[in-house]
Each structure stands twice: as structure tokens, then as C-alpha cells.
Amino acid sequence: MKAVIISITEKGRILSESICRSIAEKYDVTRYTFHKNSDENSVSFSDINSIVSDVFYDSEVVIFVCACGIAVRSIAPFVHSKESDPAVIVIDDNGKFVIPILSGHLGGANALAKYISEKIGALPVITTATDIGGKFSPDSFAKANNLIIVNISAAKEIAAAVLGNEKIGLVSDYECINIPSDIVKDGNSINGICISADINKKPFENTLNLVPKNVVIGIGCKRGTDFKTIEKHISDSLEASGIEMKRICAVATIDIKSDEKGLLEFCEKYGVKLFTYTADELMSVSGNFTRSDFVLSQTGTDNVCERGVVKSGGKLIMRKKFANGVTAAAGEIPVTIDFAKEIL
């Protein structure tokens, strides 16, 4: 994930180095420093609005080391939706306060603000109602557990019900642990959460549907197959199998395809990891797979896509499908839903 840190003063530049070190394990960080206070490990700038324009839609996190007013005016033209906006955090250049100002829950700004505060000895300033009241936040919960929010309006109603001290119902097709006291496992509540791959499952009058992002796609393709051909085959195959594209969390293939341009472009567009395995590793996977003697003669394994899915920990939910030189299979990785989990 990409994070940028933008500083203006010399003190801000020094602090930005410390912030960078604190989150470098989790994020691919780029520091932007005002040209009068720059260093060799940062990108120099003279117009903050141009920098924000360049990075806002391409980053998961934007951290300003400056006054809140400067940050707010800089991001104002680009703010669109809590579902798509990056986490935005402001830190004064004395390093006293860390203030999440955008995407506190879905973007993870609140949790990251707390983490950075611990690392630099600052005070996190959290203003969202569920957080300051110590209440369950459906947005933060979904983000931490890699769950897709199907209906954001329902999430708002659930949050309002929590703040009103209502009990929230829970129906889940997956194991759940650390369930808080304001969540009850039944279908009798008016407001409730349904965790399922079936987005049409509505056990409550107001149902917040959450879908796990836990589908790994196994892909095999002819050398030089372009991105659009790969994407169309994946999209068509998943749609025919009733699987949402948004659920893809990883792609698996054979190691000789690790530099395949179309595959790499697919992974980049959908923000997923690419796992590659040797022919021997794929052949060592036990199970009933669709065999191809031709694929075996070319790659050393009789099946790339299905074996890749299982090797990655997935249980096959879509068998091998072939079209235009591309094979695809899909599997669901087992998940445990943890209500106590937080995200950095």
C-alpha cells in the first residue's frame, strides 16, 4: 500500500523522517518536502496543491505535517466518498498531535493515527462518535477483517443504532470470535449484520451485508496475452459462477509467468498480490484437478490455475474455465472474523 508524507517546515521535514520509519514496514512511503527544506531522500516541491493532485487518488494514506487549514484546503477539491477517499492525517510540526481528518474508519485513519502517536510520542485526536464512546464501529470492523461493505447506507444506520445503545444482530456463514456485548448472534433484531458471500441474504429489517474479500484466482495464459483479454475472461468466468470481482484477494500462477505483463497489470489494477509456484510445487498439491497433457508438456505441471488456487490455501469454488488462451479457477480462503481486530 502507498503512503505519502508531505511537510513544509524544517521541523516538519525532520519529523517526517521519523513518521516514515514508523510505518515503513506496512506502507511503501514517499516523502514530499518543501523545496526550501528538502533532503536527498525526499521529493522536493514548491506547490502543495500540485503534489496533492498527483498523489490523492493514487495513495491509501496521505499524511500532512503542517497546519490543519493547509491540509484541508489542499484536499478539498479531491474529496469524493468515504468508500474511495484515502486516509488523511494531519500532524503539527512539533509532533504533539496526530489528527485523522478523512476516512477514519474505512480508510483506517483512526487506527493509523493511534499507531503513529505511540511511535512519536504524540496525542491522537479522534473525533468520530463510535471511537470516543468506545462503541462498535461497523466501518472499522469491516476494514480490519477485509470485508466488503455492500450497502454503505446500512452501515450508517447500524452505527447510529449502536450509538443509541441498541443491540445489533449477527448472522454469519463464517466463524466469528471476540464478539462484543452490543452484538447478538440472532436474527430477531431490527438492525443487524450479515456476513456471507450471498449479498441477497437479508435476515434483518435493516441488514448490513458484508462479503469477505477472500477469493484467490488461479490463472494460466499463453505468453504475451494482454491485460484486457485476461481481465475479460476473469470477469466473465466469475460472473457466470456468481462470484464478485471485488472479492479477489490474490492471484496464483506458475513461476515462469512471474514476468507476464498482462498478469502484472491485472494484479496492479485490482490491488492484489501475485503468488507464483514452481511446477514441482504445483504438482505436489493433492486433489482432483482438470488434467491437461499439453500444459504438462509445456510447463511441467498438468494444471496451473486449479493447483495454484489450492496451493495458495483456497478451496475450489470455480473449476478451470478456458477462453482465448486464458485459464482461470477460483477458490475461497478460509477466514475467521475477529471483532477485536484492528487495522494499521
C-alpha positions as CSV (number, residue, x, y, z in Angstrom):
1,M,0.0,0.0,0.0
2,K,1.2,3.5,-0.8
3,A,1.6,6.3,1.7
4,V,2.8,9.8,1.2
5,I,4.1,12.3,3.8
6,I,4.0,16.0,3.0
7,S,6.0,18.5,5.1
8,I,6.7,22.2,4.8
9,T,9.0,23.4,7.5
10,E,12.4,22.2,8.6
11,K,11.0,20.7,11.8
12,G,8.3,19.1,9.7
13,R,10.9,17.6,7.4
14,I,12.8,16.0,10.4
15,L,9.5,14.7,11.9
16,S,8.5,13.3,8.5
17,E,11.6,11.1,8.6
18,S,10.5,9.6,12.0
19,I,7.0,9.1,10.7
20,C,8.3,7.4,7.6
21,R,10.4,4.9,9.7
22,S,7.4,4.1,11.9
23,I,5.2,3.0,9.0
24,A,7.7,1.7,6.5
25,E,7.1,-2.0,7.3
26,K,3.4,-1.6,6.3
27,Y,3.5,1.0,3.6
28,D,5.5,2.0,0.5
29,V,6.3,5.5,1.7
30,T,7.2,8.6,-0.3
31,R,8.2,11.8,1.5
32,Y,7.5,15.2,-0.1
33,T,9.3,18.2,1.4
34,F,9.0,21.9,0.6
35,H,12.0,22.9,-1.7
36,K,13.5,25.2,1.0
37,N,13.6,22.3,3.5
38,S,14.3,19.2,1.4
39,D,16.8,16.3,1.6
40,E,18.2,13.7,-0.7
41,N,15.7,11.0,0.4
42,S,12.6,13.1,-0.4
43,V,10.9,14.6,-3.4
44,S,11.1,18.4,-3.4
45,F,8.1,20.5,-4.2
46,S,7.1,24.2,-4.4
47,D,3.3,23.9,-4.9
48,I,1.5,21.7,-2.4
49,N,-1.7,21.7,-4.4
50,S,0.0,20.1,-7.4
51,I,1.5,17.5,-5.1
52,V,-1.9,16.6,-3.6
53,S,-3.4,16.5,-7.1
54,D,-0.8,13.9,-8.1
55,V,-1.0,11.7,-5.1
56,F,-4.5,11.8,-3.7
57,Y,-6.2,9.2,-5.9
58,D,-3.1,7.0,-6.1
59,S,-2.4,6.6,-2.3
60,E,-4.0,4.7,0.6
61,V,-2.7,7.2,3.1
62,V,-1.8,10.9,2.9
63,I,-0.1,12.4,5.9
64,F,0.4,16.2,6.3
65,V,3.0,17.6,8.7
66,C,1.6,21.1,8.8
67,A,-1.4,23.2,10.0
68,C,-4.9,21.6,9.6
69,G,-6.0,24.5,7.5
70,I,-3.4,24.0,4.9
71,A,-4.2,20.3,4.6
72,V,-8.0,20.9,4.4
73,R,-7.7,23.4,1.7
74,S,-5.3,21.2,-0.3
75,I,-7.6,18.1,-0.3
76,A,-10.9,19.9,-0.6
77,P,-11.1,19.7,-4.4
78,F,-10.5,16.0,-4.4
79,V,-12.7,14.6,-1.6
80,H,-15.3,12.3,-3.1
81,S,-16.6,9.5,-0.9
82,K,-15.7,7.7,2.3
83,E,-15.7,4.5,0.2
84,S,-12.8,5.7,-2.0
85,D,-11.0,8.5,-0.4
86,P,-7.6,7.8,1.2
87,A,-6.9,8.1,4.9
88,V,-5.8,11.6,5.6
89,I,-3.9,12.5,8.8
90,V,-2.5,15.9,9.9
91,I,0.4,16.2,12.4
92,D,1.7,19.5,13.7
93,D,5.4,20.0,13.0
94,N,6.1,19.9,16.7
95,G,4.8,16.3,16.8
96,K,2.3,16.9,19.6
97,F,-1.0,16.0,17.9
98,V,-2.0,13.4,15.3
99,I,-5.4,14.2,13.8
100,P,-7.2,11.9,11.3
101,I,-9.4,14.2,9.2
102,L,-10.7,11.9,6.5
103,S,-11.6,8.2,6.1
104,G,-11.1,7.5,9.8
105,H,-12.9,4.1,9.6
106,L,-12.9,2.7,6.1
107,G,-9.6,4.2,5.3
108,G,-8.1,3.2,8.6
109,A,-7.0,6.8,9.5
110,N,-8.1,6.5,13.2
111,A,-6.1,3.3,13.8
112,L,-3.1,4.6,12.0
113,A,-3.2,7.9,13.9
114,K,-3.1,6.0,17.2
115,Y,-0.2,3.8,15.9
116,I,1.8,6.8,14.8
117,S,1.1,8.6,18.1
118,E,2.6,5.8,20.0
119,K,5.7,5.8,17.8
120,I,6.4,9.5,18.0
121,G,5.1,10.2,21.5
122,A,2.1,12.3,20.4
123,L,-1.6,12.6,21.3
124,P,-4.1,11.2,18.9
125,V,-7.1,13.4,18.4
126,I,-10.0,11.2,17.5
127,T,-13.4,12.8,16.9
128,T,-15.6,10.0,15.4
129,A,-18.6,9.2,17.8
130,T,-18.2,5.4,18.0
131,D,-14.5,5.7,18.8
132,I,-14.8,8.3,21.5
133,G,-17.7,6.4,23.0
134,G,-15.9,3.1,22.9
135,K,-18.6,1.7,20.7
136,F,-18.5,-0.9,17.9
137,S,-17.8,0.7,14.5
138,P,-19.1,-1.3,11.5
139,D,-16.8,0.6,9.1
140,S,-13.6,-0.1,11.2
141,F,-14.7,-3.7,11.8
142,A,-15.2,-4.3,8.0
143,K,-11.9,-2.7,7.1
144,A,-10.0,-4.7,9.7
145,N,-11.4,-8.0,8.6
146,N,-11.1,-7.3,4.9
147,L,-14.9,-7.3,4.4
148,I,-16.6,-5.6,1.5
149,I,-19.5,-3.2,2.6
150,V,-22.2,-3.9,0.1
151,N,-24.6,-1.2,1.3
152,I,-22.9,1.9,2.9
153,S,-26.3,3.4,3.9
154,A,-27.0,0.3,6.1
155,A,-23.6,0.8,7.8
156,K,-24.6,4.3,8.8
157,E,-27.9,3.1,10.2
158,I,-26.0,0.4,12.2
159,A,-23.6,2.9,13.6
160,A,-26.5,5.1,14.6
161,A,-28.2,2.2,16.3
162,V,-25.0,1.4,18.2
163,L,-24.8,4.9,19.5
164,G,-28.4,4.6,20.5
165,N,-27.5,1.6,22.7
166,E,-29.5,-0.8,20.5
167,K,-28.5,-4.4,20.2
168,I,-27.2,-5.3,16.8
169,G,-28.0,-8.8,15.4
170,L,-25.4,-11.0,13.7
171,V,-25.8,-13.8,11.2
172,S,-22.6,-15.2,9.7
173,D,-21.6,-18.0,7.4
174,Y,-18.1,-17.8,8.9
175,E,-16.6,-18.4,12.4
176,C,-16.7,-15.2,14.5
177,I,-14.7,-14.6,17.6
178,N,-14.4,-11.8,20.2
179,I,-18.0,-10.7,19.6
180,P,-18.7,-7.5,21.7
181,S,-21.6,-7.2,24.1
182,D,-23.6,-4.9,21.8
183,I,-23.7,-7.6,19.1
184,V,-26.0,-10.6,19.5
185,K,-26.0,-13.8,17.4
186,D,-29.6,-14.0,16.2
187,G,-31.9,-12.9,13.5
188,N,-34.5,-11.2,15.7
189,S,-33.0,-7.7,15.8
190,I,-34.3,-4.9,13.6
191,N,-30.7,-3.8,12.7
192,G,-28.2,-6.5,12.0
193,I,-25.0,-7.6,10.2
194,C,-24.9,-10.5,7.7
195,I,-21.5,-11.8,6.8
196,S,-21.9,-14.0,3.8
197,A,-20.9,-14.4,0.1
198,D,-24.6,-14.1,-0.7
199,I,-25.3,-10.4,-0.9
200,N,-29.1,-11.1,-1.2
201,K,-29.3,-12.7,2.2
202,K,-31.4,-10.3,4.3
203,P,-32.1,-11.7,7.8
204,F,-32.9,-8.3,9.3
205,E,-35.2,-5.4,8.6
206,N,-32.1,-3.3,8.1
207,T,-29.3,-5.7,7.0
208,L,-25.7,-4.6,6.6
209,N,-24.3,-7.1,4.1
210,L,-20.6,-7.8,4.5
211,V,-18.7,-10.0,2.0
212,P,-15.3,-11.5,2.7
213,K,-12.6,-10.4,0.3
214,N,-11.1,-13.9,0.3
215,V,-11.1,-15.3,-3.2
216,V,-7.9,-16.4,-4.8
217,I,-7.8,-16.6,-8.6
218,G,-5.6,-19.2,-10.4
219,I,-4.6,-18.0,-13.8
220,G,-2.7,-19.7,-16.7
221,C,-2.2,-18.0,-20.0
222,K,-0.3,-18.1,-23.3
223,R,2.9,-16.0,-23.3
224,G,2.1,-12.4,-24.3
225,T,-1.6,-12.5,-23.5
226,D,-2.7,-8.9,-23.0
227,F,-4.3,-7.5,-19.8
228,K,-7.8,-6.8,-21.4
229,T,-8.1,-10.5,-22.5
230,I,-7.1,-11.7,-19.1
231,E,-9.5,-9.3,-17.3
232,K,-12.4,-10.1,-19.6
233,H,-12.0,-13.9,-19.1
234,I,-11.8,-13.5,-15.3
235,S,-14.8,-11.2,-15.2
236,D,-16.9,-13.4,-17.4
237,S,-15.9,-16.6,-15.6
238,L,-16.6,-15.1,-12.1
239,E,-19.9,-13.6,-13.2
240,A,-21.1,-16.9,-14.6
241,S,-20.2,-18.5,-11.3
242,G,-21.9,-15.9,-9.1
243,I,-18.6,-14.6,-7.7
244,E,-18.0,-10.9,-7.2
245,M,-14.8,-9.5,-8.8
246,K,-14.4,-7.3,-5.6
247,R,-13.8,-10.5,-3.6
248,I,-10.4,-11.2,-5.3
249,C,-7.6,-11.0,-2.8
250,A,-4.8,-12.7,-4.7
251,V,-3.7,-14.3,-8.0
252,A,-1.8,-17.6,-8.2
253,T,0.2,-18.9,-11.2
254,I,3.3,-20.8,-12.2
255,D,6.7,-19.1,-11.7
256,I,7.5,-19.0,-15.4
257,K,4.7,-16.4,-15.6
258,S,6.0,-14.2,-12.9
259,D,7.0,-11.5,-15.5
260,E,3.9,-11.8,-17.6
261,K,2.9,-8.2,-18.4
262,G,-0.9,-8.8,-18.6
263,L,-0.9,-10.7,-15.3
264,L,1.1,-8.0,-13.5
265,E,-1.2,-5.3,-14.9
266,F,-4.3,-7.2,-13.7
267,C,-2.8,-7.5,-10.2
268,E,-1.9,-3.8,-10.1
269,K,-5.4,-2.7,-11.2
270,Y,-7.1,-4.8,-8.6
271,G,-4.5,-4.2,-5.9
272,V,-3.9,-7.9,-5.2
273,K,-0.8,-10.0,-4.6
274,L,0.7,-12.4,-7.2
275,F,1.8,-15.7,-5.8
276,T,3.9,-17.9,-8.1
277,Y,4.9,-21.5,-7.7
278,T,7.3,-23.9,-9.4
279,A,5.9,-26.8,-11.4
280,D,7.1,-29.2,-8.7
281,E,5.3,-27.2,-6.0
282,L,2.1,-27.3,-8.1
283,M,2.3,-31.0,-8.8
284,S,2.8,-31.7,-5.1
285,V,-0.7,-30.4,-4.3
286,S,-3.1,-33.2,-3.7
287,G,-6.6,-33.2,-5.1
288,N,-8.8,-33.9,-8.1
289,F,-7.7,-31.5,-10.8
290,T,-8.6,-31.0,-14.5
291,R,-5.6,-32.5,-16.3
292,S,-4.0,-31.3,-19.5
293,D,-1.2,-33.3,-21.1
294,F,-0.4,-30.3,-23.3
295,V,0.1,-28.0,-20.3
296,L,2.2,-30.7,-18.6
297,S,4.5,-30.9,-21.7
298,Q,4.9,-27.1,-21.7
299,T,5.1,-26.2,-18.0
300,G,5.9,-29.4,-16.1
301,T,2.5,-29.4,-14.3
302,D,-0.8,-30.8,-15.6
303,N,-2.8,-27.8,-14.3
304,V,-1.8,-24.3,-13.3
305,C,-5.0,-22.5,-12.3
306,E,-6.7,-25.1,-10.1
307,R,-3.5,-26.3,-8.5
308,G,-2.4,-22.7,-7.9
309,V,-5.6,-21.9,-6.1
310,V,-5.3,-24.9,-3.7
311,K,-1.6,-24.3,-3.2
312,S,-2.5,-20.7,-2.0
313,G,-4.8,-22.2,0.6
314,G,-8.1,-21.9,-1.3
315,K,-10.9,-24.3,-1.5
316,L,-12.1,-24.6,-5.2
317,I,-15.4,-22.9,-5.8
318,M,-14.9,-22.5,-9.6
319,R,-13.3,-25.1,-11.7
320,K,-11.0,-24.4,-14.7
321,K,-12.5,-22.2,-17.3
322,F,-10.8,-21.6,-20.6
323,A,-11.1,-19.0,-23.4
324,N,-8.8,-17.0,-25.7
325,G,-5.7,-18.6,-24.3
326,V,-6.5,-17.9,-20.7
327,T,-7.5,-20.5,-18.0
328,A,-9.0,-19.4,-14.7
329,A,-10.1,-21.1,-11.5
330,A,-11.2,-19.7,-8.2
331,G,-11.1,-20.7,-4.6
332,E,-12.2,-19.3,-1.2
333,I,-9.6,-19.0,1.5
334,P,-11.0,-19.9,5.0
335,V,-11.4,-16.8,7.3
336,T,-12.2,-16.2,10.9
337,I,-14.0,-13.0,11.6
338,D,-12.4,-11.2,14.6
339,F,-14.4,-8.4,16.2
340,A,-11.4,-7.3,18.2
341,K,-9.1,-7.0,15.2
342,E,-7.7,-3.5,14.3
343,I,-6.0,-2.4,11.2
344,L,-2.9,-0.3,10.8
